[in-house]
């Protein structure tokens, strides 16, 4: 059966979790430390248990480039971009990709009905799904590599 004729998976099936988050009032320095220590590009910002946005490594770089001390003086909530994107776990990956494109973001926070973060899905996750959907049975995409002689 052709992989493209099957239903695309949901974001709940491909998301990363558990969520790594910082509080709305945590400093950007804390956020940067959390990102670097965990090797992440995105952090979910929460108020209590509810997601309020996504902090991206580029957001921190922008603050740092204008004022390196700003990381210790500003809070996570102040650095959130204007376009925050959330999605329920049953959203299919095609709809998620279109939403990301529409908003100009590279990640969506997957939330429950109370906006509690369940995971995060990124553009890289969606590219991986696309590769598997159009690839061969063994997961490879494109022409086979020549055998080394």
N, C-alpha and C positions, 0 to 999 in steps of 0.2 A: 504494500500500500504506500502511496506517495505521502511523505511526511507533511506536505503542505495541505493535504486534504483532511488532516486531523484537526481537531479544535486546539487552538493555542492554549498553553497553560495559563494559570492565574498568577498574579503577582504573589499571592500567598504561598505558591509552590516554589517560587524562585527567589524570594526575598532573603536578605541576610538578617539574622537575629541571633541571640537577643540584641535588643537595641542598646547602643551605648549613647548615653545622654548627659547633658549638663543642664543645670537649672537656669531659669530666666535671669536670675541675679548673680550667677557665677561670673567671675571675671573672664575676659577673653584669654588671659594668661592661663587660667585653669583649663579652658577649652583647648588651647594650643597644646598644653602639656598632655591632655587626654588624647588628642588626635595623634600626636607624635608617638606617645608611649604605646598606642594600640595600632599604629600604622593605618590610620583611617583618613579619608578625605571628607567625610560628612559626619556631623554629630546632630542628633535630634535635641532640640531645646524644649524643655518641659516646664510647665507650671503645675506643681503638684504631680499628678499622674498623667495629665493631658499634654499632648504634643502641641506646641505653638509654632514650630518652624524647624528649619534645617540650617545649620551653620556649615558653610562650605569652606574648605581651606583657602580658597580665593578671597573670601570675606575677611579672613584673618590677615592674609597678606596685604590686602588693601589698607587695613587699619595700621598695620605695622609700617608700611611704606610711608604713610603720612606722619606717623608719630610712634616710634617703637615703644615708648612708655604708655601709649594708649591701650596696649594689651592689659596692663595692670590697672588702668583707670576706668575702662569701659566694661560694660556687662554684656553677656551673650544676647540678651533681648534687644540691645541697641544696635547690634550688627546684623540682625536678620534682614534679608532682602525683602523687597516689596511683594515678591511672588512666592508664596509658600504653597506647597502642593501636598495634599494628602489623598489617599485612596483606600477603599476597603479591600480586604484580602481576596475577594472574589472577582476583582477586575481582571479581565484578560490582558495579556501582555501587549497585544496590539493596541488596545484602547489606552493602556498606560503609556506606551511610546508616543502616541498621538497627543496625549495630555502633556507629556514632558516637552514635546516640540512646541505645542501651543503656548506654554508658559515660559519657554526658554530656560528650563532647568534641566539638571542632569541626574536628579534623584527625586523619588517620591517616598514619603513616609507612609507606611502601611499601618492603618489605624482601625481600632474596633469602633463600634457605634458611639462610645463615649470619648473618642479621640485619644484613647490610650495607645501608645505606639507598640506595634507588634513586630515590626521589622522595617527595613529600608530596601528599596529596589533602585538600582542605578542603571545608567545607560550601558555600562559594561555587562551587567546581568542580562539586559535585553538583547544585546549583541550576541551573547553566548547562546541564548535561546534561539535566536534567528539562525545562528550557525548550525545548531542541532536540528532545527526544523528543515533546513534545506540541504543538510549534509547527507552523506551515505549512511548505511546501517552502522558502520563502525565509528561514526561521529566525525569522519574526516570531511573536509570541504575542498572543492576544487580538484585539480589534476593531481594524480599520485606523484610522489617524489620518485625520481629515478633511483635505481639501486646503485649504491656506491660500488665501484669496481676496484 
